[in-house]
Amino acid sequence: MIIAIDGPAASGKGTLARRVADAMGYAYLDTGLLYRATGAKVLALGLDPSNDDAAITAAEKLVSGDLDGEELRSEEVGSAASKVAAIPKVRAVLLDFQRDLARTPPAGKRGAVLDGRDIGTVVCPEAPIKFYLTASVEERANRRFKQLQEKNPAAIYERVLKELEERDARDSARDVAPLKMASDAIHIDTDRLNADAVFNAVMAHIRTHMGEND
């Protein structure tokens, strides 16, 4: 069983995917961390994340240990991740990693939950259950701003909003695997829903699907 959860930055897909994986006893992969780790590697070398050679080399040298670290959640790394993700060869290098985990979950798990921007359209188009989360860019910026304020009181909402708008534009306009909803995905607008409400709605869909396929 593969459950795909896609959506733009700060739409709530990561929180949701982790909860669904825990509830189902499935493996979980935040595919965005692969691109964040790649972007972080490029930045650590003082190079431009938009540089094809630097980004491809970083992706090829990625190991599982690179996916840990609080620095991967920074806005700077998030921006770098969006840039390396627009490079076709980087996506090709990381695609096999994602598909292998989805189709052969570790530790004998009987399913996997993956969240990202192209899980339902490119990584696992065969996934029987797909969700696409959205929220207005203003609401998403407000959520991200509150998260950042807990660690950095000097965070500026306008800057967070601008960076999200730029990421949305890059993710949607890239030639390879652009951000878009799969035709068979269930669309959930999280603007006026809290995390519990989204989780309950998603689990209801999953139970209905699995009941129909018992």
C-alpha positions, -999 to +999 in steps of 0.1 A: +000+000+000+014+034-010-002+066+002+009+098-016+004+132-001+014+162-022+010+200-019+029+233-018+052+243+011+036+248+045+003+233+034+004+208+063+013+177+043+044+168+064+025+168+097-003+149+082+019+123+065+037+115+097+005+111+116-010+088+089+021+067+088+021+063+126-016+054+126-013+029+099+020+014+110+036+023+077+070+036+067+073+073+062+094+094+039+095+132+037+108+134+002+115+171+006+143+162+030+162+146+001+162+180-018+168+200+014+198+178+022+211+182-013+207+219-012+223+220+022+254+202+009+257+227-019+254+256+005+280+241+028+305+242+000+297+278-007+283+270-041+252+281-060+223+256-056+212+266-092+245+252-105+238+219-122+272+203-116+273+212-079+237+201-073+241+168-092+273+159-073+257+167-040+227+144-049+249+116-059+268+117-026+237+118-005+235+093+023+207+086+048+226+103+076+224+136+057+186+136+063+190+145+099+197+179+114+176+209+124+194+231+099+175+213+071+144+232+082+158+267+077+143+290+051+177+293+034+179+255+029+143+255+018+150+280-009+181+260-020+160+228-021+136+244-045+164+254-068+182+220-069+148+203-074+144+222-106+174+204-121+163+173-140+194+152-133+191+158-095+155+146-096+165+115-116+193+107-091+169+109-061+139+092-079+151+056-074+156+062-037+120+073-033+105+045-054+126+018-037+113+028-002+077+031-014+077-003-031+098-021-006+092-004+028+119-010+054+116-031+086+089-053+071+063-025+070+033-033+049+029+001+034+045+035+030+034+072+032+054+096+011+049+134+010+063+158-015+053+177-046+052+151-072+045+118-054+012+112-070+022+124-105+058+112-109+073+092-081+044+068-074+017+075-100+004+040-093-003+048-056-039+037-049-045+065-024-035+101-032-042+134-014-034+170-025-033+196+003-036+233-004-040+266+015-037+302+005-002+315+003-011+340+030-023+313+054+008+291+046+031+321+052+014+328+086+019+292+097+056+292+086+061+326+103+047+313+136+070+283+134+100+305+127+092+330+155+095+303+181+132+300+172+138+334+158+117+363+172+132+386+145+115+366+117+097+389+093+063+378+079+067+398+046+099+380+039+084+346+046+055+354+023+078+365-005+099+334-002+069+311-003+055+330-034+089+325-051+090+288-042+055+283-055+064+299-088+096+278-092+079+246-082+050+251-105+069+264-135+098+239-136+099+217-167+105+184-149+079+171-124+062+205-117+039+209-086+004+199-096-024+177-084-028+142-098-061+137-116-071+110-092-060+128-060-084+139-032-081+176-028-082+190+007-081+228+013-066+233+048-072+270+050-099+267+077-091+233+091-068+225+119-044+195+119-068+172+137-096+179+113-074+173+083-061+140+098-096+128+106-108+136+071-079+118+055-082+087+077-119+085+069-110+084+032-083+058+038-107+035+058-133+038+031-109+029+004-094+000+023-129-013+032-139-012-004-108-032-013-108-059+015 
